[in-house]
């Protein structure tokens, strides 16, 4: 096995990513937050890319003689193998992400139906993780699944940040924005969540199905207008009239709801930092809340790395600079006949970084999504090395052309610099690590 050392930057960066992911796995983080079994029954409901792993963790930790049942939806291919000795008590189904499909609609309808007949003696355990907004799709009256799919695609391509996207999603849904918790009343609701959003705002994670929502129909309308996204006239009218308002803070239906963050981006970044220090490398956590255009964030990171190599920074080289958050990609218009670009936030970040570093001899980087999927491709992200641009030029690849069409896969794949992990069964969003050495 290749050892992670300063002399092997690729192995070192991949090791830090793996440590960050391990820190966020549900089985390591669930036990401390599980409530005691109630007098009545325990119903488990959930949605997100970590949903399958979270369900398995609850099944493994819940008393064998205590009733347990429920339904969780996760992304296609993101259900981990079930341990042979683990009895199944929670049904796990799969659906599409990031654009919802009929399977997600069916799962959301079934989840909402399971809340019927709950009493004050019952407990609802909600397992929520990133990706739940798309997986838990239940359009409001007047909106079809096709409408939701179109709106979702347009939001994803608009450059809107996650808070804006989820404000719209909450107000166009019958289950998000606190509505699932309201449907569970009078039962006690305990939500275990893995954060994939800057600032760990639980009302934003998966569009907060069990959390009161402070945003409004007016906010949703403003966002739709800002990005030029149309909704059916009947739905627009409902938004204008406030008919699609979500449960607000203080809503009595949510009085018995509590939420626990069981894994966060900051925890994963700190774990990666400790792993680097254990190898004798200084480590600095820049922030777990970085947002903005992915390529521009890449340029800022390049400037920080260059300063560190010159001794003009509080980051003392050799070192690792770590960051997280959720950047965005604004999809550029394509000219006629131009191939469609492929890639996600991590790849876009790496293109912006590589362009700004311009072959700097002392900087290596890895950027990858902690769920193992960058956008809708099968890679988690990409690597940047001092010779990236030289190797690309030798293959006739022009970075500017690939940036112009958001084509990170087309740029990094021929170089062998895509990062593949497969589904990780967790999700604390963007992970970025820059290794900076002395000249």
N, C-alpha and C positions, 0 to 999 in steps of 0.2 A: 504494500500500500504506500502511495506517495506521501511523504511527510510534509506537513504544513510548516514551512520555514521561510525566512526572508529570502533565501536562495531559491525558493520555489513559490513565487507570488501567487500563481494560479491556485495551487493547492491550499495556500494559506487563506486566500479569500473565500474559497469554497468551504473550507472548514468553518470559518466564521458564520457564513450563511447557514450551514447545517446546525450549528449550535443555536443560532437565533430561532430556527424552526423548532428544534427540540424543546426549547424553553416554553413554547406556546402550545404544545400538544395537550389536548384535553385531559388525558389520563393523569398527567402530572399536576393538574391544577384544579380538579373538580372536588375532591374529597372535603377540603376545608370549607366549602361553601354549600354543601348539601344540608337541607333542613332534616329534621326528624320526620319519620312517617306520620301522617295525620290520623285522626280518628276514622275518617272516611277513606275514599280511594285517592290514589295518586295518578294523575294524567300527565303524560309528557308530550309536549308539543314543541316543534322547533323548525327552524329553517336556516340554511347557510352552508357554506362550503365545508365547514367543520362539523356539520350536523350529524353525519354518520359516526364520526369518532366520538363526538359528545354523547350520543345515544349509547354507544358501547361502554363509555366510561360510567355513565349512570347505571347501566345494567350490571356492571362489574362491582359497583360500590354500594348499590341499594340492597338492603337486607333481603335475603332470599325468601323469607316468609311474609314479606310485606307486599300487598298488591301493587302492581305497576303495569301500566299499559300506555299506549299512545302512538303518535305518528310524527315523523320528522322527514323533511324534504331536503335533499342536498343536490349538488350538481352532478350531472352525468359523469360516471367514472370516479367519483370522489367518496364512495363508500368503502372504508377499509375492510380487509378480510376479517371475518368474525373469528375470534379465538375459539378453538374447538370445544373448550369446556364451558363457554359462555352461552347460557340459554337466552333465546330471543324473547324479549317481552315488549319491545318497542319496534314498530314497523318503520322501516326506512325506505323511502321511495326517492327516485331521481327525476330531475327536470332540467330545463335549459338555463344557462347563464352565459353572457349578460343580457341577452334578449329573451324574455319569457316565452313559454310555449304552452300547449294544451295540457301537458302533464303537470306543469306548475299550477295552472288554473284548477285542475282537478284536485291536486293536493291541498291547495288553499281552501277550496270548498269543503273538503273532508275535515280539515283541521277546524274550521269554524263550526261545522256541524257537531264535532265532538264536544264542544263547550256546552251544548244543550243539556239541561238537567243537573248541572253542578250545584252543590250545596255549600253552606258555610263550613262544613266539616271536611270538605275535599281540598286537595292541594293540586295546583297546576304548576309543573316544572316546565319552564320555557327555555329552550336551548337555542340561543341566537348568535349567529356569527355573520361575518361579511358575505355578501352574495344573496342574503335573504330577501332583499328588495325585489330582485328578479324572480327568485324561486317561489316566493309567496305572493303570487299575483292574483288579485281578485278585483277586477275593474268596477268602478262605481257605476250606478245606473246611467245609461246613455252612452257608455263606452264599451266597445268590443275588444276582444283580445287583439285583433289586428290593429286597432287604434293604439292600444298600449304598446304593442311591438314597435310601431312606427315612432311613437313619442319617445320610447326608450332609446331607439337607435339615434334619433336626432339629438337627444340629450347627451348621449355618449360621444357623438361627433362634434358637439358644439363647443367643447372646452369648458362647460359648466363644472364647477367644483362639486364634490359629493354632497355638501349640505344643500346646495341649490337643487341638484337632481332629486334628492330625497324629499325636499319640501314639496315638489311637484308630485312625486310618487305617492306621498302620504295623502294628499288631497284628492287623488284620483283612484283611491282604493277603498274597499270595504273591510280591510283587515289590518292595514298598517296605521301608523300614527296613533297608537294607543287603543285602537278599536278591538284588537284581539283580547287585550286585558279586560276591556269593558264587557266583552261578551262572556268572560269567565266569571264575572261577579255573580253571586257573593263568595265564591271560592277564594282561598288564599292563592296568590300568584307569586312565585319566586322565579326570577329570570336569571339565568347564568349566561353571561355573554363574553365573547372574545372580541376585543376591539380591533377594528380595521380602519378607524377614522382618526384624523388629526384631532387631538384634544380629548379623545375617548368619550365623546358626547354620546351617551347611551340612547338619546332620542334620535340620533342619526344612524347608528349601527343598524343595518337591515331595515331602515326607515322606522325604527322604534315601534314594533307592533304591540309592545306591552308597556310603553312609556308615554306619559302625557306629552303633548306637542304644543310648544309655544308659538310655532309659526301659524300663519293664517291663509285663508283662501286668497286674500289680496296679495300676500307674498308669492303664492303660487302663480297667480296671474301675472305679476310683475316679471317673474323669471321666464315664463312662457313668452311674454312680449320681448324681453331682452334678447332672447335667442331665436326669435322668429319662428316659434313652434305653434302650430295651430291645433286646436281641439274642436270637436263637434260643437255646433252652436248651442245645443241643449246643455252640454256640459259647461261651456263658458258661462251660460246664464246662471247655472247652479253655483259656480264659483263667485260670480258677481253678487249673487244674493246671499252668499254665505251658507248655502244649503249643504255644502260638502265639508263643513268644518269638523275638525278632529277634536277628541277629548282633550281638554286643557288642564294645566296644573290646578289641583284642588277638586277635580271631578270626583264625586263620591264613589263612583264605580271603580276607581283606581286606588281607593283608600287602603286596601289590603295587599298592595303590590310592592315588592322590593326587588332590587336589581343588584347583582354582584358581578363586577368585572373579574373574570378568572384568568385572563391573559391579556397583555397589552403590548403595543409596539415598543414602549420604553423598556419594559422588562426584557424583551428579546434583544434590543440593542445593548443593554447593560450586560447581558449574558455573553454576547459576542465580544464586548470590550474586555470582559474578564478573561475570556479565552485567549484573546490577543496578548494580554499582559502575562498570562501564564506561559506564553511562548517567548517572553522577553521583548515584546513590542509595545511601545506606548500606544494608548488608544484614547480617542476623544469622541464623545457622542455629541454631534452637532445639534440635532433636534429630532424628535419623533413626530413633528407637526408640519413638515415642509410641504407646501402646496405651490401651485403655479404650473406654467407650461413646462413639460418634461425637458425639452431641449434647452430651455433657458435655465432651468435648475441645474442641468448638466454643465452649462457654461460657468455658473457661479461656483460650483464645486471645483471646476478646473482652476479657477482663479485662486481659491483657497489652497489647493494642492501646490500650485506654482509658488505661492508665497512661502509655504512651508519648506520647499526645497531650497529656497534662498535665505532661510533664516529670518524672514521678515514677518513672522506669524507667531502667535502664542502656541501653535501646534509645532512641537519639536520633532523633527525627523531624525531617525526613521520612526514612522508612526502609521497608525490606521485611523482614518476619519470615517465615522459611521453616521448615517442618517436614515430617517424613515419619514412616513407621512403618506400623502396620496396626491401625486401630481396629476396633471391632465394632458391630454393630447387633442389639439384642435386639428381635425382632419382637413388637409388642404384640398382645394378643388383640383380635379384631374383634367388635363387636356385630353382631347379626343384621341383615342388610340393608346393612351398611356396606361400601362398595367397598374392594377390596384395594388397599393402597398399593403404589407403584412407586418404586424407587430403591435406592441403595446407600450405602456408607459416606461417600463424598464429599458426596452430597446431604444426608445426615443431618447431617453436620458443618456444612454451610452453613445448615441450618435452625436448629440450636442456636446457631450464631454470630449469625445475623440476629436471633434472639429476644433474645439477651443484649446485642447492640449497640443494639437498639431505635432504629434510625435515626441512629446517631452520624454526624456530618457529616464525619468525617475518616478513615474507614476503608473500604477496599475489599478484597475477598478473592476468591481463586479456589481451589477445592479440586477435584482431579481424580485419577483413577487413571491411572498412567503407562502402563497397557496400552490405554488408550482406552475402557475399558468399566467403568462404575460398577455393580457388581452384575450383573444380567442384562439391563439396558437397553442402548440403543445410544448413550447419551451417556457422556462421560468424567467429568462432574461438573457443577459449577454455579458461578455468580458471585454475590457479594453486594455491593451498593452502598448508599450512604447512603439512597437513596430506595426501596430494595427493599420495605420494609413499607408505605410510602405507595402505591406502585404496586399492591401486592397488595390493599390495602384498597379502592382504586378499582375493582378487579375483583371485589370481594366474596370475596376469598380470606382465610381465617383461618389464620394460621400454626399456632396451637395445634391446630386440627383436623387439619392435615396431619401434624404431629408425632405426634399420637395414633395415626395409622394408618401411620406410616413412609412417607409419600407425598411424597417430595421432587420427583419428576417432576411430580406434579399441582400442586405449588406453583410451581416455577420455570419450567415449560414455558410457561404462559400469559404469563409476564413476558418471555419471550425470553432467559432467563438460564441456560439449560442450555448446557454446553460440549460441542461435538461435534468429535471428531478422527478417528474411525474407528480401526480397529486400528493400533497403533503398532509392532507387531512386537518389542516388548521389554516388560519388566515389573519395575520397581523399586518398585512399590506406591504408597502414598498420596503425593501431592504437595499441599502447602498453602502458599499465599503470601498474606500480608496486607500491603497497602500502607497505611502510616500517615502522614498529613500533619499539619502544624501547624494549630491552630485559626486 
